[in-house]
Amino acid sequence: MYTPPPFKSDRAASLAFAEARGFGMVCAWDGGKPIASSLPFVIDHAADGTPHLAFHVARNNPLAKLADGRTSWLMAVNGADAYVSPDWYASADQVPTWLYQAVHLTGPARVMSEAELGTHVDELSAKFESWLAPKPPWLSSKMTAGRLDAMKQAIVGLVMTVEEIEGSFKLNQHKSDADYSAIANAMAQQNDPAAQTIGKLMVAQRPQLDYKMPKSACEITEAGSTS
């Protein structure tokens, strides 16, 4: 990942962002071309603190045959993004750009055991069902044994050992306070929810500035709902 110094996120913040987002695009090389799929994931840690990314693919997905436990894969995790018009800056001679948050996780992937797959299905559903509280969470135990077994046979669980974590949070950190606040204000006024999220993230980084936006737009969203 190419990341200019002002936008570089540290390892802990990048991993926390990926964990809160829980969805990304995994990509591997089949020897002739890249193979990619968009999917949800959960993160846990080995005893030594190494992050492990757990996800699954359909059994017929080509990725299932590429998880040899040695070859490096990439999981790209993106958050909110928004276009910036040069007309919105306080100063002249600006150019169009795009603000965003992105994290790349890299490492080898292996196939889960059958026992691991059952646990994975429950952990994955528990993570995202928790977002729907106070709705009672869906549990795999609600399925008949036969249907649950058939579902497990149709997927392949995969675990990536995360060896490298890269993050780029491009939020105009390199701009003057005047230009920074002008863009944050413009983001808050857009109809696009992603632009509004970018505006909130910018306010969180420089809360001391004078922002001309509704108070509600300055409120900081929860980590799991900013992407």
Residue pairs with C-beta under 8 A, 6 or more apart in sequence:
1 102
1 104
1 166
1 167
1 168
2 168
3 166
3 167
3 168
4 174
6 173
6 174
7 168
7 169
7 170
7 171
7 173
8 167
8 168
9 17
9 103
9 167
9 168
9 169
10 167
11 165
11 167
13 167
13 169
14 103
14 165
14 166
14 167
15 43
15 51
15 103
15 105
15 162
15 165
16 223
17 77
17 79
17 101
17 103
17 167
17 169
17 223
17 227
18 24
18 43
18 75
18 77
18 103
18 105
18 165
19 43
20 223
20 224
20 226
20 227
21 77
21 78
21 79
21 103
21 224
21 227
22 40
22 41
22 42
22 127
22 128
22 224
23 38
23 39
23 40
23 41
23 77
24 38
24 39
24 41
24 75
24 76
24 77
24 78
24 105
25 36
25 37
25 38
25 39
25 75
25 76
25 78
26 36
26 37
26 38
26 39
26 55
26 63
26 73
26 74
26 75
26 76
26 109
26 160
27 34
27 35
27 36
27 73
27 74
27 75
27 76
28 34
28 35
28 36
28 63
28 66
28 67
28 71
28 73
28 74
28 109
29 35
29 66
29 71
30 62
30 66
35 62
35 63
35 66
37 57
37 61
37 63
39 55
39 56
39 57
40 55
40 124
40 127
40 128
41 53
41 54
41 55
41 75
41 124
42 53
42 54
42 55
42 120
42 123
42 124
42 127
43 51
43 52
43 53
43 54
43 162
44 51
44 52
44 54
44 123
45 51
45 52
46 52
46 161
50 161
50 162
51 105
51 161
51 162
51 165
52 159
52 160
52 161
52 162
53 75
53 105
53 107
53 159
53 160
53 162
54 112
54 120
54 123
54 124
54 157
54 158
54 159
54 160
55 124
55 157
55 158
55 160
56 112
56 117
56 120
56 121
56 124
56 155
56 156
56 157
56 158
57 63
57 64
57 155
57 156
57 158
58 64
58 154
58 155
58 156
59 153
59 154
59 155
59 156
61 156
63 158
64 111
64 156
64 158
66 73
66 109
67 73
67 109
67 110
67 111
67 156
67 158
68 108
68 110
69 108
69 109
69 110
70 108
71 108
71 109
72 106
72 107
72 108
72 163
73 106
73 107
73 108
73 109
73 160
74 104
74 105
74 106
75 104
75 105
75 106
75 160
76 102
76 103
76 104
77 102
77 103
77 104
77 105
78 100
78 101
78 102
78 227
79 100
79 101
79 102
79 197
79 226
79 227
80 100
80 101
80 193
80 194
80 195
80 197
80 198
80 201
80 226
80 227
81 98
81 99
81 100
81 101
81 194
81 198
82 98
82 99
82 100
82 187
82 190
82 192
82 194
82 195
82 198
83 96
83 97
83 98
83 195
84 96
84 97
84 98
84 99
84 172
84 183
84 186
85 96
85 186
86 94
86 95
86 96
88 182
88 183
88 186
89 175
89 179
89 182
89 183
90 176
90 178
90 179
90 181
90 182
91 176
91 178
91 179
94 179
98 170
99 170
99 171
99 172
99 183
99 187
99 198
99 202
100 168
100 169
100 170
100 198
101 167
101 168
101 169
101 170
101 171
101 201
101 227
102 167
102 168
102 169
103 165
103 166
103 167
103 168
104 164
104 165
104 166
104 167
105 160
105 162
105 164
105 165
106 162
106 163
106 164
106 165
106 166
107 160
107 161
107 162
107 163
107 164
108 160
108 161
108 163
109 158
109 159
109 160
109 161
110 158
110 159
110 161
111 156
111 157
111 158
111 159
112 120
112 156
112 157
112 158
112 159
114 152
116 157
116 159
117 152
117 155
117 157
118 140
118 152
120 157
121 140
121 151
121 152
122 139
122 140
125 137
125 138
125 139
125 140
126 137
129 135
129 137
129 138
130 137
131 224
140 148
143 151
169 201
171 198
171 201
171 202
171 205
172 179
172 180
172 183
172 202
173 205
175 183
177 206
177 209
180 202
180 206
180 209
181 206
181 209
181 210
181 211
181 212
183 202
184 199
184 202
184 203
184 206
184 209
184 211
184 213
185 199
185 211
185 212
185 213
186 199
187 195
187 196
187 198
187 199
187 202
188 195
188 196
188 199
188 200
188 211
188 213
188 214
188 217
189 213
190 196
190 199
196 217
197 221
197 226
197 227
199 213
199 217
200 217
200 218
200 219
200 220
200 221
200 226
201 226
203 209
203 211
203 213
203 217
203 218
203 220
204 220
207 218
211 218
